[in-house]
């Protein structure tokens, strides 16, 4: 019979850490030394730059030597690396929706110039800490923007989008609080690249094909034919992505929906565990 204890005192194959930033890195390091594989749900190993991490999180990173070897835990981009990783950095909830929305377009060279990401999250995204803005009476029947001077998930989004396309412009990310329990809807905007080959035919058809090809082997990403709603993915590990094109402004529009408590949270961590341990990727997630 297993009981909850302060320290691991029995052999385990893998450990999840969901501690606050800095404390999580301090807890993970001894486990890695013992040969235990780790999935860190905090932000401690998501950013490759120590300076970027310390600037955004306001603390000195306790184990910067592990940053380079940590694998960013977005299976649709890093599936094979995750399989063999000792340390996986589970992505943030906002970055999960935003990166999955934009990855196919960036990888195909379809985007030029700056990228705007407008995201709306349910109240559970704020965690358990009590604040005035997340009290029911304050947020019910209201919508508000927050972190307008910069959100901690922005450098994570920027890092991964730049990996996909070095020539992509700046990333502007603005989150909003919506009076619902869970879910994130992200609306992403970018200019279509001048030299993109898909211009010769119907751009929307070509764009849709790019997305379907990119996610052909991604069980938990569905390219959908209508703009998704957060209720469509409620309680699931799926991300619904809707790409389209606005001819009047020559802009790509991509909308994604995730449940922040599953995809971008615990479900994504289990998906990573399945890959690391050689289980079916969908095990326990359907």
C-alpha positions as CSV (number, residue, x, y, z in Angstrom):
1,X,0.0,0.0,0.0
2,X,1.4,3.4,-1.0
3,X,1.0,6.4,1.2
4,X,1.9,10.0,0.7
5,X,5.3,10.9,2.3
6,X,7.6,13.9,2.2
7,X,10.3,12.0,0.3
8,X,10.4,9.1,-2.2
9,X,11.6,6.0,-0.3
10,X,10.7,3.3,-2.9
11,X,12.0,2.8,-6.4
12,X,10.0,4.7,-9.1
13,X,10.5,5.0,-12.8
14,X,9.2,8.5,-13.2
15,X,8.3,11.5,-11.1
16,X,6.1,14.5,-11.7
17,X,6.9,17.8,-10.0
18,X,4.2,20.5,-9.7
19,X,5.9,22.7,-7.2
20,X,6.3,26.5,-7.6
21,X,9.1,27.8,-9.7
22,X,12.6,27.5,-8.2
23,X,11.4,25.0,-5.6
24,X,10.6,22.6,-8.4
25,X,14.1,22.7,-9.9
26,X,15.6,22.2,-6.4
27,X,13.3,19.1,-5.9
28,X,13.9,17.7,-9.4
29,X,17.7,17.8,-9.4
30,X,18.3,15.0,-6.7
31,X,15.8,12.8,-8.5
32,X,17.7,13.1,-11.7
33,X,20.9,12.3,-9.9
34,X,19.3,9.0,-8.8
35,X,18.4,8.1,-12.3
36,X,14.7,8.9,-11.9
37,X,13.1,10.5,-15.0
38,X,11.2,13.7,-14.3
39,X,8.3,15.6,-15.8
40,X,8.4,19.2,-14.4
41,X,5.1,21.0,-14.6
42,X,6.6,24.3,-13.3
43,X,8.3,26.8,-15.5
44,X,11.8,26.0,-14.3
45,X,13.1,24.2,-17.4
46,X,10.9,25.6,-20.2
47,X,13.2,28.5,-21.1
48,X,16.6,27.7,-22.5
49,X,18.0,31.1,-21.5
50,X,18.9,31.5,-17.8
51,X,18.9,35.3,-18.2
52,X,15.4,35.2,-19.7
53,X,14.1,32.9,-16.9
54,X,15.6,35.1,-14.1
55,X,14.3,38.3,-15.7
56,X,10.7,37.0,-15.9
57,X,10.5,35.0,-12.7
58,X,12.6,37.3,-10.5
59,X,14.7,34.5,-8.9
60,X,18.1,33.0,-9.5
61,X,17.8,29.7,-11.3
62,X,19.1,26.9,-9.0
63,X,20.1,24.5,-11.7
64,X,21.0,26.3,-14.9
65,X,23.2,23.4,-15.9
66,X,20.0,21.3,-16.7
67,X,18.4,23.9,-19.0
68,X,20.1,22.7,-22.2
69,X,19.3,19.0,-21.7
70,X,15.7,19.5,-20.7
71,X,13.2,18.7,-23.5
72,X,10.2,21.0,-24.1
73,X,7.2,18.7,-23.5
74,X,5.1,19.5,-26.5
75,X,4.7,16.1,-28.2
76,X,3.6,17.4,-31.6
77,X,7.0,19.1,-31.9
78,X,9.3,17.0,-29.9
79,X,7.9,13.5,-29.8
80,X,11.1,11.6,-30.4
81,X,13.2,13.7,-28.0
82,X,10.6,13.2,-25.3
83,X,10.7,9.4,-25.7
84,X,14.4,9.4,-24.7
85,X,14.5,12.4,-22.3
86,X,15.5,12.3,-18.6
87,X,13.9,15.7,-17.9
88,X,10.8,17.0,-19.7
89,X,9.5,20.6,-19.2
90,X,5.7,20.4,-19.4
91,X,4.5,23.5,-21.4
92,X,2.4,26.2,-20.0
93,X,-1.3,26.3,-20.8
94,X,-1.3,29.5,-22.9
95,X,1.8,28.4,-24.9
96,X,0.3,25.0,-25.6
97,X,-2.7,26.6,-27.4
98,X,-0.8,29.3,-29.1
99,X,2.1,27.2,-30.4
100,X,-0.1,24.4,-31.7
101,X,-2.2,27.1,-33.5
102,X,0.9,28.6,-35.3
103,X,3.4,25.8,-35.6
104,X,2.3,24.4,-39.1
105,X,2.2,27.9,-40.7
106,X,5.6,28.8,-39.3
107,X,7.2,25.5,-40.2
108,X,5.9,25.9,-43.8
109,X,7.3,29.4,-44.1
110,X,3.9,31.0,-44.5
111,X,4.4,33.8,-42.0
112,X,6.3,37.1,-42.2
113,X,6.4,40.0,-39.8
114,X,4.9,40.2,-36.3
115,X,2.5,37.8,-34.7
116,X,-0.4,38.7,-32.4
117,X,-1.9,36.2,-30.0
118,X,-5.1,37.1,-28.2
119,X,-6.0,34.5,-25.6
120,X,-8.9,34.1,-23.2
121,X,-8.7,31.9,-20.2
122,X,-11.1,30.5,-17.6
123,X,-10.5,31.4,-13.9
124,X,-8.8,28.1,-13.0
125,X,-5.8,29.3,-15.0
126,X,-5.0,31.6,-12.1
127,X,-4.4,28.7,-9.7
128,X,-5.6,28.4,-6.1
129,X,-4.2,31.7,-4.8
130,X,-6.9,34.1,-3.6
131,X,-7.0,37.5,-5.4
132,X,-9.6,40.2,-5.8
133,X,-9.7,39.8,-9.6
134,X,-10.6,36.1,-9.4
135,X,-13.3,36.3,-6.8
136,X,-16.6,35.2,-8.3
137,X,-18.3,38.5,-7.7
138,X,-15.5,40.4,-9.4
139,X,-15.1,38.3,-12.5
140,X,-18.6,37.1,-13.1
141,X,-20.4,38.8,-16.0
142,X,-17.2,40.6,-16.9
143,X,-14.2,40.2,-19.2
144,X,-10.8,41.8,-18.6
145,X,-7.3,41.9,-20.0
146,X,-4.4,41.4,-17.7
147,X,-0.6,41.3,-17.7
148,X,-0.7,44.0,-20.4
149,X,3.0,44.8,-19.7
150,X,4.0,41.2,-20.4
151,X,3.0,37.8,-19.3
152,X,5.5,35.1,-18.1
153,X,4.3,32.7,-20.9
154,X,5.3,35.2,-23.6
155,X,9.0,34.3,-23.7
156,X,8.1,30.6,-23.8
157,X,5.8,31.2,-26.8
158,X,8.4,33.4,-28.5
159,X,11.2,30.8,-27.9
160,X,9.3,28.0,-29.6
161,X,7.9,30.0,-32.5
162,X,11.5,31.3,-33.2
163,X,12.7,27.7,-33.2
164,X,10.2,26.9,-35.9
165,X,11.0,30.0,-38.0
166,X,14.0,32.1,-37.3
167,X,12.7,34.9,-39.5
168,X,9.4,35.4,-37.7
169,X,8.9,38.8,-36.3
170,X,8.0,39.9,-32.7
171,X,5.3,38.2,-30.7
172,X,2.7,40.2,-29.0
173,X,0.7,38.1,-26.5
174,X,-2.2,39.5,-24.5
175,X,-4.3,37.3,-22.1
176,X,-7.8,37.9,-20.9
177,X,-9.9,36.5,-18.0
178,X,-13.2,35.0,-18.9
179,X,-15.9,34.1,-16.3
180,X,-15.8,30.4,-16.8
181,X,-14.1,27.6,-14.9
182,X,-11.8,26.2,-17.5
183,X,-10.6,26.4,-21.1
184,X,-8.5,28.7,-23.2
185,X,-9.4,30.1,-26.6
186,X,-6.5,31.7,-28.6
187,X,-6.9,33.8,-31.7
188,X,-3.7,34.3,-33.6
189,X,-3.0,36.8,-36.4
190,X,0.0,37.0,-38.8
191,X,0.7,38.4,-42.3
192,X,1.0,35.8,-45.1
193,X,4.6,35.6,-46.4
194,X,4.9,37.2,-49.9
195,X,6.8,34.3,-51.4
196,X,4.6,31.5,-50.1
197,X,3.8,29.0,-52.9
198,X,0.2,28.4,-51.9
199,X,-0.8,31.8,-53.4
200,X,-1.2,30.2,-56.8
201,X,-4.5,28.5,-55.9
202,X,-7.2,28.8,-53.2
203,X,-5.2,29.9,-50.2
204,X,-7.7,28.6,-47.6
205,X,-7.6,25.1,-49.2
206,X,-3.8,25.1,-49.3
207,X,-3.6,26.4,-45.7
208,X,-5.9,23.7,-44.5
209,X,-3.9,21.1,-46.2
210,X,-0.7,22.3,-44.6
211,X,-2.3,22.0,-41.2
212,X,-3.7,18.6,-41.9
213,X,-0.4,17.3,-43.2
214,X,1.5,18.7,-40.2
215,X,-0.9,17.1,-37.7
216,X,-1.5,13.9,-39.6
217,X,0.1,11.7,-36.8
218,X,-1.0,13.9,-33.9
219,X,-3.9,12.1,-32.2
220,X,-4.7,14.9,-29.8
221,X,-4.8,17.8,-32.3
222,X,-7.8,18.1,-34.5
223,X,-7.9,20.5,-37.5
224,X,-11.5,21.5,-37.6
225,X,-13.7,23.1,-40.3
226,X,-15.5,25.7,-38.1
227,X,-14.1,28.0,-35.3
228,X,-13.8,26.0,-32.2
229,X,-15.3,26.7,-28.7
230,X,-13.7,25.8,-25.4
231,X,-16.8,23.6,-24.6
232,X,-15.8,21.4,-27.5
233,X,-12.6,20.3,-25.7
234,X,-13.9,20.5,-22.1
235,X,-12.3,17.7,-19.9
236,X,-10.2,16.3,-22.8
237,X,-6.6,16.3,-23.9
238,X,-7.5,17.5,-27.4
239,X,-6.6,20.8,-29.0
240,X,-8.9,22.0,-31.8
241,X,-7.3,24.2,-34.4
242,X,-9.0,26.2,-37.1
243,X,-6.8,27.9,-39.7
244,X,-8.2,30.4,-42.2
245,X,-7.2,33.4,-44.4
246,X,-8.6,36.9,-44.6
247,X,-8.0,38.2,-48.1
248,X,-8.9,41.9,-47.3
249,X,-6.0,42.2,-44.9
250,X,-3.8,39.4,-46.3
251,X,-3.7,37.8,-42.9
252,X,-3.6,34.3,-41.5
253,X,-6.1,33.8,-38.8
254,X,-5.7,30.7,-36.6
255,X,-8.0,29.9,-33.6
256,X,-7.3,27.1,-31.1
257,X,-9.1,25.8,-28.1
258,X,-7.8,23.7,-25.2
259,X,-8.8,22.8,-21.7
260,X,-6.1,24.3,-19.6
261,X,-6.5,21.7,-16.8
262,X,-5.9,18.8,-19.2
263,X,-4.1,19.9,-22.4
264,X,-1.5,22.4,-21.1
265,X,-1.7,20.8,-17.7
266,X,-2.0,17.4,-16.2
267,X,-3.2,15.7,-19.4
268,X,-0.2,16.9,-21.3
269,X,2.0,15.6,-18.5
270,X,0.5,12.1,-18.8
271,X,0.9,12.3,-22.6
272,X,4.6,12.9,-22.0
273,X,4.8,10.1,-19.5
274,X,3.3,7.7,-22.0
275,X,5.9,8.6,-24.5
276,X,8.8,8.3,-22.0
277,X,7.7,4.9,-20.7
278,X,6.8,3.5,-24.1
279,X,3.1,3.3,-23.6
280,X,0.5,4.1,-26.2
281,X,0.4,7.9,-26.3
282,X,-3.4,8.0,-25.6
283,X,-3.2,5.7,-22.6
284,X,-5.4,7.0,-19.8
285,X,-6.4,10.1,-21.7
286,X,-9.5,9.0,-23.6
